[in-house]
């Protein structure tokens, strides 16, 4: 294949060197506005929660094993531990 005309390359250079018009400065700019519906926000929240749930393992076996070992220890279950656990459960539910 042979390229016989290269003179059009200069024409492209002339287009790129054009200057912007100063008339744009005189036009008042209006602020753009976007609104997101409550339904779209709920869908975004549901999507995020679903994504986190899929990425989170169902069971953390290392923590389960630690808890099993603590429960097997007869000295672990005391009134103080039971009260602290109850307080943590209630605070997790906002009570």
CORTA-V960255 format. One record per residue. RES is the residue in three letters. D_FIRST is the distance of its C-alpha to the first C-alpha in Angstrom with 2 decimals. Layout:
RES:D_FIRST
RES:D_FIRST
//
This chain:
UNK:0.00
UNK:3.76
UNK:6.75
UNK:9.55
UNK:12.45
UNK:13.93
UNK:17.43
UNK:17.81
UNK:18.26
UNK:21.66
UNK:22.67
UNK:22.43
UNK:24.60
UNK:27.16
UNK:27.57
UNK:28.25
UNK:30.87
UNK:33.10
UNK:36.65
UNK:38.74
UNK:41.48
UNK:45.00
UNK:46.34
UNK:45.69
UNK:48.56
UNK:51.09
UNK:50.46
UNK:52.94
UNK:51.39
UNK:52.83
UNK:53.20
UNK:51.22
UNK:53.29
UNK:52.69
UNK:55.30
UNK:55.27
UNK:57.67
UNK:60.32
UNK:58.82
UNK:55.44
UNK:57.28
UNK:59.21
UNK:56.07
UNK:54.46
UNK:57.66
UNK:57.78
UNK:54.17
UNK:54.94
UNK:58.16
UNK:56.50
UNK:53.77
UNK:56.44
UNK:58.53
UNK:55.69
UNK:54.95
UNK:58.64
UNK:60.22
UNK:63.10
UNK:65.61
UNK:65.87
UNK:67.69
UNK:68.48
UNK:70.46
UNK:72.14
UNK:73.34
UNK:74.72
UNK:76.64
UNK:78.02
UNK:79.34
UNK:80.97
UNK:82.65
UNK:84.04
UNK:85.77
UNK:89.21
UNK:89.47
UNK:86.26
UNK:87.49
UNK:89.96
UNK:90.98
UNK:88.85
UNK:85.68
UNK:86.33
UNK:87.02
UNK:83.90
UNK:81.76
UNK:83.36
UNK:82.71
UNK:79.03
UNK:78.67
UNK:80.40
UNK:78.33
UNK:75.12
UNK:76.24
UNK:77.30
UNK:80.98
//
